[in-house]
């Protein structure tokens, strides 16, 4: 995938990995628009780091749980950038849950609304444009947790597994159209407090270095899996799944009353 001279929309690109990807695409010479609930205004150049931590990057306000908001953001982006040719779906929440407490369903519903339905809404909103254009790419973002669960975040893992499956089906649906479909599978990356929860989280810049290298391959991999994510992605194949799941289940001891 050429990451230069692209016109990119990153839903969930105002912080964390999304903002990091926006910086890398921008540095490579692409035009980038980021979307998020905390974006400052609509389709405006953010002159500083207050809202996005990005210079010379446009931002739109979008709530991926609200279908009308997604369509409004799409219209703003395409009006300003009718040559848009890359859509990245980054929006996500990581919520802990206690499955012994039925009240956890509130966290489960939020996870499904943002991580799964939000991804589907963003993809659906831009797919007709990409198909009419006859070229472009969609990049979804899942997680190593979608392949080897982290039981403290059960619905997060379930939604990421679902996005993986959805991405596989989307690729089949778009085969032969000129629109490519790839999936980014991060490990724990040191953003959004992950460095405190997991001291072994991969530094963001090291992660992005590897991602850019993999994305730039020709042909673009169907799955962009950095070295640190491979043990999670391939644990069943490698016979390490049960051991890893047992280790990762120890975090349940942090729940109240355990």
Secondary structure, DSSP 8 states (H G I E B T S, - for coil): ---SS-EEEEET-SSHHHHHHHHHHHHTT-EEEEEETT-SSSSEEEESSSSSS-EEEEEEE--TT-HHHHHHHHHHHHHH-TT--EEEE---------TTSGGGHHHHHHHIIIIIIHHHHHHHHHHHHHHHHT-EEEEEE--GGGTS--GGGHHHHHHHHHHHHHHHHHHHHHTTTTEEEEEEE---BS-TTHHHH-TT-B-HHHHHHHHHHHHTSSS--SEEE-HHHHHHHTHHHHT-HHHHHHHHHGGGGGSTT-
